[in-house]
């Protein structure tokens, strides 16, 4: 999973909005890449950063019997780390907009405790409502796409296609990839997050003949 932050001066936000940023899920890969290039070309006033959490890290945290960490906590920690990184680089943050994971109200209260004095808005679909959040979602999605396109299998002699689809269980391409690359005993390559409910259901219902 990839989380991202994007920031720019309020004095140039109207100029920033004219770039045409929108929710990355609504955009084609080509359009996302075009907008990512615009972000790179605007580094004189636009900043961004990403936090990548590997499938293994997520599964290890969620399956930790002594101290399990759920996806919401992982997402919150990544967001807090990214905001902290911006502050550590001496950026004067006055407003923060966040697309929530979990309940918005409690998440906003949590962030306000970490970053007092900053006006924080946590709102569902913020990536479609606020261009600066849209830009962050584009940075995250483009980074994710590049990681998957250049993924190097850690399993020896593994011959799997990279036609993963979107990664959503409703995507026929994702379902087809999961169907074609399931091994009854081992399940899936380490690219796959084994704590994902979709994978768990497939694993517990699969059979293995000895």
LUMKOL-923808 format. One record per residue (C-alpha): residue number from 1; residue in three letters; x, y, z. Coordinates in steps of 0.2 Angstrom, whole numbers, plus 5000, padded with zeros to 4 digits. Each point is the difference from the previous one (the first is absolute). Example, Ala and Ser with C-alpha at 12.3 -4.5 7.8 and 13.67 -1.06 7.14 Angstrom:
<rs>
i|aa|x|y|z
1|ALA|5062|4978|5039
2|SER|5006|5017|4997
</rs>
This chain:
<rs>
i|aa|x|y|z
1|UNK|5000|5000|5000
2|UNK|5006|5018|4996
3|UNK|4995|5015|5010
4|UNK|5005|5018|4994
5|UNK|5000|5018|5005
6|UNK|5001|5015|4989
7|UNK|5001|5018|5005
8|UNK|5002|5018|4993
9|UNK|4999|5018|5005
10|UNK|4982|5007|5003
11|UNK|5005|5015|4990
12|UNK|5002|4989|4985
13|UNK|4986|4988|5003
14|UNK|4988|5007|4987
15|UNK|5014|4998|4987
16|UNK|5003|4982|5006
17|UNK|4981|4996|4998
18|UNK|5001|5005|4982
19|UNK|5011|4985|4996
20|UNK|4984|4989|5000
21|UNK|5004|4988|5014
22|UNK|4986|4988|5004
23|UNK|4997|4983|5010
24|UNK|5013|4988|4993
25|UNK|4987|4986|4999
26|UNK|4990|5010|4987
27|UNK|5015|5002|4989
28|UNK|5008|4989|4987
29|UNK|5018|4995|5002
30|UNK|5006|5012|4986
31|UNK|4991|5015|5008
32|UNK|5007|4996|5017
33|UNK|5018|4999|4993
34|UNK|4997|5017|4991
35|UNK|4994|5008|5017
36|UNK|5015|4992|5009
37|UNK|5011|5008|4987
38|UNK|4992|5017|5004
39|UNK|5004|4998|5018
40|UNK|5018|4996|4996
41|UNK|5001|5015|4989
42|UNK|4993|5011|5014
43|UNK|5012|4996|5014
44|UNK|5004|5018|5002
45|UNK|4984|5002|5010
46|UNK|4993|4982|5001
47|UNK|5007|4987|5012
48|UNK|4995|4981|5002
49|UNK|5006|4984|5009
50|UNK|4994|4982|5000
51|UNK|5000|4986|5013
52|UNK|5000|4983|4993
53|UNK|4995|4985|5011
54|UNK|5004|4983|4993
55|UNK|4987|4986|5000
56|UNK|5012|4990|5012
57|UNK|5000|5014|5012
58|UNK|4981|5002|5000
59|UNK|4997|4981|5002
60|UNK|5013|4999|5014
61|UNK|4992|5014|5010
62|UNK|4983|4994|4998
63|UNK|5004|4982|5004
64|UNK|5011|5004|5015
65|UNK|4991|4990|5014
66|UNK|5008|5010|5014
67|UNK|4997|5017|4993
68|UNK|4989|5000|4984
69|UNK|5000|5017|4991
70|UNK|4985|5003|4988
71|UNK|5000|5009|4983
72|UNK|4992|5015|5008
73|UNK|5014|5002|5012
74|UNK|5013|4997|4987
75|UNK|4992|5013|4989
76|UNK|4999|5013|5014
77|UNK|5018|4997|5005
78|UNK|5006|5002|4982
79|UNK|4990|5017|4998
80|UNK|5007|5006|5017
81|UNK|5018|4996|4994
82|UNK|4997|5009|4983
83|UNK|4993|5016|5009
84|UNK|5015|4999|5012
85|UNK|5012|4999|4986
86|UNK|4993|5015|4992
87|UNK|5001|5010|5016
88|UNK|5018|4993|5003
89|UNK|5004|5008|4984
90|UNK|4995|5017|5007
91|UNK|4984|5002|4990
92|UNK|4988|5012|5009
93|UNK|4984|4989|4999
94|UNK|4984|5010|5004
95|UNK|4987|4989|4992
96|UNK|5000|4981|4998
97|UNK|4987|4990|4990
98|UNK|4999|4981|5002
99|UNK|4990|4986|4991
100|UNK|4995|4989|5015
101|UNK|5003|4982|5004
102|UNK|4987|4996|5013
103|UNK|4988|5012|5009
104|UNK|5004|5018|4995
105|UNK|4996|5009|5017
106|UNK|5011|4989|5011
107|UNK|5014|5000|4986
108|UNK|4999|5019|5000
109|UNK|5001|5001|5019
110|UNK|5015|4989|5000
111|UNK|5009|5010|4987
112|UNK|4996|5016|5009
113|UNK|5009|4993|5015
114|UNK|5015|4996|4990
115|UNK|5000|5017|4991
116|UNK|4993|5013|5011
117|UNK|4997|5017|4993
118|UNK|4998|4994|4983
119|UNK|4982|5001|4992
120|UNK|4997|4982|4995
121|UNK|4985|4994|4989
122|UNK|4997|4981|4999
123|UNK|4987|4997|4987
124|UNK|4994|4985|4990
125|UNK|5004|5001|4982
126|UNK|5012|5014|5003
127|UNK|5010|4994|4985
128|UNK|4986|5005|4989
129|UNK|4996|5016|5010
130|UNK|5017|5008|5003
131|UNK|5013|5001|4986
132|UNK|5015|4999|5012
133|UNK|4993|4984|5006
134|UNK|4997|4994|4982
135|UNK|5018|5004|4996
136|UNK|5005|4989|5015
137|UNK|4989|4986|4994
138|UNK|5008|5001|4983
139|UNK|5017|4999|5007
140|UNK|4995|4985|5010
141|UNK|4992|4991|4985
142|UNK|5014|5004|4988
143|UNK|5013|4994|5012
144|UNK|4990|4984|5003
145|UNK|4998|4997|4981
146|UNK|5019|5002|4998
147|UNK|5004|4988|5014
148|UNK|4988|4986|4993
149|UNK|5006|5003|4982
150|UNK|5018|4998|5006
151|UNK|4997|4986|5013
152|UNK|5014|4987|5001
153|UNK|4993|4983|5006
154|UNK|5009|4994|5016
155|UNK|4995|4982|4996
156|UNK|5012|4990|4990
157|UNK|4994|4996|4982
158|UNK|4983|5008|5002
159|UNK|4992|5004|4984
160|UNK|4985|5011|5003
161|UNK|4992|5013|4990
162|UNK|4999|5018|5006
163|UNK|4982|5003|4994
164|UNK|4994|5002|5018
165|UNK|4986|5012|4996
166|UNK|4996|5014|5012
167|UNK|5002|4989|5016
168|UNK|4981|5001|5004
169|UNK|4991|4984|5003
170|UNK|4986|5007|4988
171|UNK|5012|5001|4986
172|UNK|4999|4985|4988
173|UNK|5018|5002|4995
174|UNK|5005|4999|5018
175|UNK|4989|4985|5003
176|UNK|5007|4991|4984
177|UNK|5018|5003|5007
178|UNK|4995|4993|5017
179|UNK|4992|4985|4991
180|UNK|5015|4996|4989
181|UNK|5013|5002|5013
182|UNK|4994|4991|5015
183|UNK|5010|4985|5006
184|UNK|4990|4989|5012
185|UNK|5014|4997|5013
186|UNK|5010|5017|4999
187|UNK|4986|5011|4995
188|UNK|5007|5015|4991
189|UNK|5017|5009|4997
190|UNK|5006|5012|5014
191|UNK|4993|5014|4989
192|UNK|4983|4996|5007
193|UNK|4994|5006|5017
194|UNK|4995|4985|5009
195|UNK|4990|5010|5013
196|UNK|4989|5005|4986
197|UNK|4982|4993|5003
198|UNK|4998|4995|4982
199|UNK|5016|4990|5001
200|UNK|4996|4992|5017
201|UNK|4983|4994|4993
202|UNK|5009|4992|4985
203|UNK|5013|4992|5011
204|UNK|4988|4992|5013
205|UNK|4989|4993|4986
206|UNK|5014|4993|4989
207|UNK|5004|4982|5001
208|UNK|5017|4992|4999
209|UNK|5003|4981|4996
210|UNK|5014|4991|5008
</rs>
